[in-house]
Every structure is written in structure tokens, then in C-alpha cells.
Amino acid sequence: MITRLSTVEDGVRVILPVLGRPERAAPVLESLKESEREVPLRAVFMLTGTDREERSTVAALDADYVVVHGDRQPGDYARKI
């Protein structure tokens, strides 16, 4: 498993299982930012190993992510959360 997680301990991590929608990464980060009130919200994108475009987009946004190895398969959502 490949991870890129910040070491900042404050806030709430929001787990986001994703697949094949890189164009939605920036809007969801913006939505989380706008939703913050008293506690910081930190997105953690849960990526499928073969979804290279999503990974590239998330990395370019400097967001945290975890890559779940393997191809897409039934139960992928459950594996990610």
C-alpha cells in the first residue's frame, strides 16, 4: 500500500473512496474547505492502484492519499474504507 499522508495531527480526516473521476477532486477539496468551522477537515483520497489519472490529479493538488493495490474489482469500495 502506498500512502502520502500529512503528519499534522489536528482536525478530522475525511475518507474519500474514489475511482475514475479526477475532475471531481478539486471541487470536493474546495467543498471541504468551505465546510470547515472550528475543526480542520483533511481529505484522504482512497485510490485504486490502476487509476493513474486520479492519482496524478490528487498528487498535483497536494492532497493526502492511500493507494489500494490491485485492479478494480467487486467490493472495491469496501476495501477502501
C-alpha positions as CSV (number, residue, x, y, z in Angstrom):
1,M,0.0,0.0,0.0
2,I,1.3,3.4,-1.0
3,T,0.4,6.3,1.2
4,R,1.0,10.0,1.2
5,L,-0.4,11.4,4.5
6,S,0.5,14.6,6.3
7,T,1.8,14.2,9.8
8,V,-0.4,17.0,11.1
9,E,-2.4,15.6,14.0
10,D,-5.2,18.1,14.3
11,G,-8.5,18.0,12.5
12,V,-10.8,15.3,11.2
13,R,-9.7,13.1,8.3
14,V,-12.4,12.6,5.7
15,I,-12.0,9.3,3.9
16,L,-12.9,9.7,0.2
17,P,-13.0,6.4,-1.8
18,V,-12.7,7.4,-5.5
19,L,-12.4,5.8,-8.9
20,G,-12.1,7.3,-12.3
21,R,-13.3,10.9,-11.7
22,P,-10.2,13.0,-11.4
23,E,-12.2,16.1,-12.4
24,R,-14.1,15.9,-9.1
25,A,-11.0,16.0,-6.9
26,A,-10.6,19.8,-6.8
27,P,-14.3,20.6,-6.2
28,V,-14.5,18.1,-3.3
29,L,-11.4,19.7,-1.7
30,E,-12.9,23.1,-2.1
31,S,-16.2,21.9,-0.6
32,L,-14.4,20.5,2.4
33,K,-12.5,23.8,2.9
34,E,-15.7,25.8,2.7
35,S,-17.3,23.4,5.3
36,E,-14.6,24.0,7.9
37,R,-15.8,25.8,11.0
38,E,-13.9,25.1,14.2
39,V,-12.1,21.9,13.3
40,P,-9.9,21.5,10.2
41,L,-11.1,18.8,7.7
42,R,-8.4,16.8,5.9
43,A,-9.3,14.8,2.8
44,V,-7.7,11.4,2.3
45,F,-8.4,10.0,-1.1
46,M,-8.5,6.2,-1.3
47,L,-7.3,5.3,-4.8
48,T,-7.4,2.1,-6.8
49,G,-3.9,1.0,-7.8
50,T,-4.6,1.1,-11.5
51,D,-6.3,4.5,-11.5
52,R,-3.2,6.5,-12.5
53,E,-5.1,9.6,-13.7
54,E,-6.8,10.0,-10.4
55,R,-3.6,9.6,-8.5
56,S,-1.8,12.1,-10.7
57,T,-4.6,14.7,-10.1
58,V,-4.7,14.1,-6.4
59,A,-0.9,14.4,-6.1
60,A,-0.9,17.6,-8.1
61,L,-3.5,19.0,-5.6
62,D,-1.0,18.2,-2.8
63,A,-3.7,16.1,-1.1
64,D,-3.3,13.1,1.1
65,Y,-4.0,9.7,-0.4
66,V,-3.7,6.0,0.0
67,V,-3.3,3.6,-2.9
68,V,-5.1,0.3,-2.5
69,H,-3.2,-2.1,-4.7
70,G,-4.8,-4.2,-7.4
71,D,-7.3,-3.7,-10.2
72,R,-10.8,-2.6,-9.8
73,Q,-13.0,-5.5,-8.5
74,P,-16.3,-6.1,-6.9
75,G,-16.2,-4.8,-3.3
76,D,-13.6,-2.1,-4.2
77,Y,-15.5,0.5,-2.2
78,A,-15.5,-1.7,0.9
79,R,-11.7,-2.4,0.6
80,K,-11.1,1.4,0.5
81,I,-13.0,2.2,3.7
